[in-house]
Amino acid sequence: MKGEENDLPADVIGEGPPPEGEGETDLHRVLIVDDDMDFAASLAGLLQLEGYDVHVAHEPHQALTELERRRPEVALVDVRLGTGNGVDLVRDFRQRNPDLVCVMVTAYASIDTAVEALQAGAYDYLCKPFHSEDLLATLNRCFERIRLLEEKRLAAERLGQKQRMEAMGQLTSGIAHDFNNVLAVLLSNLRWLEERVVDRPDLAELVADALEATKSGSDLTARLLSFGRQRVDEVSVVSLAEELPPLMRMLRRTLDDAVSISLDMAGDLHPVQLPSGQLETSLLNLALNARDAMPDGGSLHFDARNLSVKPEDARVASGLLPGPYVLLSVTDTGQGMPLAVRRRALQPLFSTKPPGQGSGLGLAMVDGFVRQAGGRLGIVSTPGKGTCINLYLPACQTGVLQSGEIT
């Protein structure tokens, strides 16, 4: 079939965090605070063999310094330190980093000490001597707690983002409706004027330009109204050949003049079935990310072509089902991503931008949109050579929905 390719680009599809111990993974970070140097060294050696990133401090001041430098996730703190009290240190730890999980370790166990430690913010308590299995089981509980708290935080953030989007949609609809009324007056007056300057070519050209600008404003309000009315569970069959050209015009108005935008499309693109209204938002997110990666300007290229994924293709193991797709690629000439950033790029709230300049949700939302459509997102990027985001959108082989036509 014309325009259909069998070879996938060399990207990483929908990659999440790599398996522990593989590549540039982040090890679980543990801080040991104990004034017994031999015990601390022995404990650190054991945990390092188990794959933990371990650092040691022998007194409170050093421990607080290590807390700031290493940002540990779990701290194993001895109750009795040579120049301080472990319970007081846990209080300082928790004040400086409320997310730090602290475990008290001591040879002087008592109910009163345990209660005091828990009241200070300790999560658990270990009595010396202990078996290595008990220690590892305690650490597993600590990191499981961290994981669950992180999932809860992300769920709350996603809910807040959804509520903000719903509020934005309502606000956008109201603004677009009022602006449409203004445009309607302008359009009717310009058409009246157009009929009366037919014999004045110089004026007719100015009126034609004004009419074109007014129609562009009307198209924009129609898109805003569509955004305000969209529902997450609504889907429609989309012809990218019809949708992409006007989107390119919108992006040219949105981005800096220093960013040049181009578009290539195969002549026989399959229709695709997508969540309603999310294609524009997703491509805008990708375009804004690309612009930020090109502070001195550059080029942003969109390419759409048909693609057939065979059952034996290696990328099927990444969740890309065999079948026909439309591959929509967005390529910039920006700074590119190092491997460590690329592996975390799809994680919600992960951002390399300064505080206040990025939510860390843009690329994660695009990934969510593509997955909701039944596809996958792939990333090809090299530092200094730019980034290519590939959207694998399943082709709609019927061409129409049961309840509607191609939009």
C-alpha positions in Angstrom: 0.0 0.0 0.0 1.3 3.4 -0.9 2.7 5.4 2.0 2.9 2.4 4.3 6.2 1.5 5.9 7.3 -1.6 7.7 10.3 -0.3 9.5 10.0 1.4 12.9 12.3 4.2 13.8 14.9 3.4 16.5 13.1 4.8 19.5 12.1 3.7 22.9 8.4 3.1 23.1 6.5 4.0 26.3 9.6 3.3 28.4 9.1 3.5 32.2 11.8 3.2 34.9 14.3 0.5 33.9 14.7 -2.6 36.0 16.7 -2.2 39.1 20.5 -2.4 38.5 20.2 -1.7 34.8 21.7 1.3 33.1 21.5 4.7 34.9 19.0 3.7 37.6 18.6 5.5 40.8 19.4 3.3 43.8 17.5 3.5 47.0 19.3 6.0 49.2 20.0 5.1 52.8 21.8 7.1 55.5 23.3 5.3 58.5 23.9 7.4 61.7 25.8 5.5 64.3 28.8 6.5 66.5 30.1 2.9 66.4 32.3 3.1 63.3 32.8 -0.7 63.0 29.1 -1.4 63.2 28.2 1.4 60.8 30.8 0.2 58.3 29.6 -3.4 58.5 26.0 -2.4 58.1 26.9 -0.1 55.1 28.8 -3.0 53.5 25.8 -5.3 53.8 23.3 -2.8 52.3 25.7 -2.0 49.5 25.8 -5.7 48.6 22.0 -5.6 48.5 22.1 -2.8 46.0 21.4 0.3 48.2 23.2 3.6 47.8 24.5 4.0 51.4 26.2 6.9 53.2 27.4 7.0 56.8 27.5 9.7 59.5 28.8 9.3 63.1 27.5 12.4 64.8 24.4 14.7 64.4 26.2 17.6 62.7 27.7 15.3 60.1 24.3 13.6 59.7 22.5 16.9 59.0 25.2 17.8 56.4 24.7 14.4 54.7 20.9 14.9 54.7 21.3 18.1 52.6 24.0 16.6 50.3 22.7 13.1 49.7 18.9 13.5 50.1 18.4 10.0 51.5 15.0 8.4 51.5 15.5 6.3 54.6 17.7 7.0 57.7 18.8 4.3 60.2 19.5 6.3 63.4 21.1 5.0 66.6 19.3 6.2 69.7 22.6 6.9 71.6 25.1 9.0 69.7 28.4 10.0 71.2 27.7 13.8 71.0 23.9 13.8 70.8 20.6 12.0 71.0 19.2 10.0 68.1 15.6 10.9 69.0 16.4 14.6 68.8 18.2 14.0 65.5 15.1 12.3 64.1 13.1 15.4 65.1 15.6 17.6 63.2 15.5 15.3 60.2 11.7 15.4 60.0 11.6 19.2 60.3 14.1 19.5 57.4 12.6 16.7 55.3 9.1 15.6 56.3 9.3 12.8 53.6 12.3 11.1 55.1 11.5 7.7 56.7 13.4 7.2 59.9 14.1 3.9 61.6 15.6 3.9 65.2 18.4 1.3 65.8 19.6 0.7 69.3 21.0 -1.9 71.7 19.2 -0.2 74.7 15.6 -1.2 73.9 12.7 -0.1 76.2 9.0 0.7 75.7 9.6 4.3 76.7 12.4 4.8 74.2 10.3 3.3 71.4 7.3 5.5 72.2 9.5 8.6 72.3 11.1 7.7 69.0 7.7 7.2 67.3 6.4 10.4 68.7 9.5 12.2 67.3 8.5 10.9 63.8 10.3 7.5 63.5 8.5 5.0 61.3 10.0 1.8 62.8 12.3 0.4 65.5 15.1 -2.2 65.3 16.9 -3.7 68.3 20.5 -4.7 68.2 21.5 -7.4 67.5 19.2 -8.1 64.6 19.3 -10.6 61.7 20.0 -9.2 58.3 16.6 -10.6 57.1 14.9 -8.4 59.7 16.8 -5.3 58.5 16.1 -6.0 54.9 12.4 -6.6 55.6 12.2 -3.3 57.5 13.8 -1.5 54.6 11.4 -3.1 52.2 8.5 -1.8 54.2 10.0 1.7 54.3 10.4 1.9 50.6 7.0 0.4 50.0 5.6 3.2 52.2 7.5 5.7 50.1 6.1 4.3 46.9 2.5 4.3 48.2 2.8 7.9 49.4 4.2 8.9 46.0 1.4 7.2 44.2 -1.1 9.0 46.5 0.6 12.3 45.8 0.5 11.7 42.0 -3.1 10.7 42.1 -4.0 13.9 44.0 -2.0 15.9 41.5 -3.7 14.3 38.6 -7.1 14.9 40.2 -6.2 18.6 40.8 -5.0 18.9 37.2 -8.3 17.3 35.9 -10.3 19.8 38.0 -8.2 22.7 36.7 -8.7 21.5 33.1 -12.5 21.3 33.7 -12.5 24.8 35.2 -10.4 26.1 32.3 -12.8 24.5 29.8 -15.8 26.3 31.4 -13.9 29.6 31.5 -12.7 29.1 27.9 -16.3 28.4 26.7 -17.5 31.6 28.3 -14.8 33.7 26.8 -15.1 32.2 23.4 -18.9 32.7 23.4 -18.5 36.4 24.2 -15.7 36.9 21.7 -17.8 35.2 19.0 -20.4 37.9 19.5 -17.8 40.6 19.0 -16.5 38.8 15.9 -20.1 38.5 14.5 -20.5 42.3 14.5 -17.1 42.8 12.9 -17.8 40.2 10.2 -21.2 41.6 9.3 -19.8 45.1 9.0 -16.7 44.0 7.0 -19.0 42.2 4.6 -21.1 45.3 4.2 -18.0 47.3 3.5 -16.7 44.7 1.1 -19.7 45.2 -1.2 -19.0 49.0 -1.3 -15.3 49.0 -2.1 -15.5 46.7 -5.2 -14.3 49.5 -7.4 -11.5 50.5 -5.0 -8.9 47.7 -5.3 -6.6 49.3 -2.7 -9.3 49.4 -0.1 -10.8 46.0 -1.2 -7.4 44.3 -0.4 -7.4 45.8 3.1 -11.0 44.7 3.7 -10.2 41.2 2.5 -7.2 41.0 4.9 -9.5 42.1 7.7 -12.1 39.5 6.8 -9.4 36.8 6.7 -8.2 37.8 10.1 -11.8 37.8 11.5 -12.4 34.4 10.1 -9.2 33.1 11.7 -10.5 34.5 15.0 -13.8 32.7 14.4 -12.0 29.5 13.8 -10.0 30.0 17.0 -13.2 30.5 19.1 -14.7 27.4 17.5 -11.7 25.4 18.7 -12.0 27.0 22.2 -15.6 26.1 22.4 -14.8 22.5 21.3 -12.2 22.4 24.0 -14.7 23.6 26.6 -17.3 21.0 25.6 -15.0 18.0 25.4 -15.4 14.9 27.6 -12.7 12.5 28.5 -14.7 9.5 27.4 -15.7 10.9 23.9 -13.9 9.6 20.9 -14.1 10.5 17.2 -12.6 9.3 13.9 -10.1 11.9 12.8 -8.5 12.6 9.4 -5.0 13.9 10.2 -4.8 15.1 6.6 -7.6 17.6 7.4 -6.7 18.4 11.0 -2.9 19.0 10.8 -2.7 21.9 8.3 -4.9 24.3 10.4 -3.1 23.1 13.5 0.2 24.2 11.9 -1.2 27.7 11.3 -2.3 27.9 14.9 1.2 26.8 16.1 2.9 29.4 13.9 0.8 32.1 15.6 1.6 30.7 19.0 5.3 30.1 18.8 8.1 32.6 18.4 9.1 33.7 14.9 12.5 32.2 15.5 11.0 28.7 15.4 10.2 27.5 11.8 7.4 25.0 11.5 7.0 22.5 8.6 4.7 19.6 7.8 5.0 16.5 5.6 2.2 14.0 5.2 1.7 10.9 3.2 -1.0 11.2 0.6 -3.2 8.3 1.8 -3.1 8.6 5.6 -5.4 6.2 7.5 -8.1 7.8 9.6 -7.4 7.4 13.4 -9.8 7.2 16.3 -8.8 9.6 19.1 -10.1 11.1 22.3 -12.1 14.2 21.3 -10.3 17.5 21.5 -7.0 16.2 22.8 -4.9 16.1 19.6 -4.6 19.9 19.5 -3.7 20.1 23.2 -1.1 17.3 22.8 0.6 18.8 19.8 0.6 22.2 21.5 2.3 20.7 24.5 5.0 19.1 22.3 5.5 22.3 20.4 5.9 24.4 23.6 8.4 21.8 24.9 10.3 22.0 21.6 10.3 25.8 21.7 11.8 25.8 25.3 14.5 23.4 24.1 15.5 25.9 21.4 16.0 29.2 23.2 18.0 30.6 20.2 15.4 29.4 17.7 15.4 26.4 15.4 13.1 24.2 13.3 10.1 22.1 14.3 9.1 19.4 11.8 5.8 17.4 11.8 5.7 14.2 9.8 2.7 11.8 9.3 2.8 8.4 7.5 1.2 5.0 7.6 3.0 2.2 9.4 2.5 -1.5 9.7 3.7 -3.3 12.8 4.3 -7.0 12.4 3.9 -9.6 15.2 7.6 -10.4 15.1 8.7 -6.8 15.6 10.8 -6.3 18.8 8.7 -3.3 19.9 5.6 -5.4 20.3 7.2 -6.5 23.6 6.9 -2.8 24.7 3.2 -2.8 24.4 2.8 -1.8 20.7 0.2 -4.2 19.3 0.7 -5.6 15.8 -1.5 -3.8 13.2 -1.8 -0.7 11.1 -0.8 2.7 12.6 -0.3 6.3 11.6 3.1 7.4 12.9 3.0 11.1 13.8 6.5 12.4 14.5 7.4 15.8 16.0 11.1 16.6 15.6 13.0 19.6 16.9 16.6 20.9 16.6 16.9 21.6 20.3 19.2 20.6 23.1 18.2 16.9 23.2 17.8 14.7 26.3 20.5 12.7 28.0 19.6 9.1 28.7 18.8 9.7 32.4 16.3 12.4 31.4 14.8 10.4 28.6 14.1 7.5 30.8 12.1 9.7 33.2 10.5 12.0 30.6 7.1 10.4 30.8 6.9 10.3 34.6 4.2 12.8 35.9 5.7 15.9 37.6 9.2 15.2 36.3 10.6 18.4 34.8 14.0 19.8 34.0 12.7 23.3 34.0 13.3 25.8 36.8 10.6 25.9 39.5 7.5 27.8 38.3 8.3 27.3 34.6 7.1 23.8 34.1 4.5 21.4 35.8 6.1 18.2 34.6 2.7 17.1 33.3 2.9 18.1 29.6 4.7 15.0 28.1 2.9 12.7 30.6 -0.5 14.1 29.4 0.6 13.5 25.8 1.5 9.9 26.7 -1.8 9.4 28.5 -3.6 10.7 25.4 -1.8 8.3 23.1 -2.4 5.3 25.4 -6.1 6.2 25.7 -6.2 6.0 21.9 -4.6 2.5 22.1 -1.2 3.6 20.9 2.2 4.3 22.4 4.7 7.2 22.5 8.3 6.8 21.6 11.3 9.1 22.1 14.5 9.5 20.0 16.9 12.0 21.5 20.6 12.8 21.6 22.1 15.7 23.6 23.0 18.5 21.3 21.2 16.9 18.3 17.5 17.5 19.1 14.5 15.3 20.0 11.9 13.3 18.0 8.7 12.4 19.7 6.9 9.6 17.8 3.1 9.1 18.4 2.0 5.6 17.3 -1.8 6.1 16.6 -3.8 3.0 15.7 -5.4 3.3 12.3 -9.2 3.1 12.3 -9.8 0.5 9.6 -13.5 1.1 9.2 -13.1 4.8 8.7 -16.2 5.8 10.6 -17.7 5.3 14.0 -21.0 3.7 14.5 -22.4 7.0 15.8 -20.7 9.5 13.6 -18.5 10.4 10.6 -15.0 11.3 10.1 -14.2 14.7 11.6 
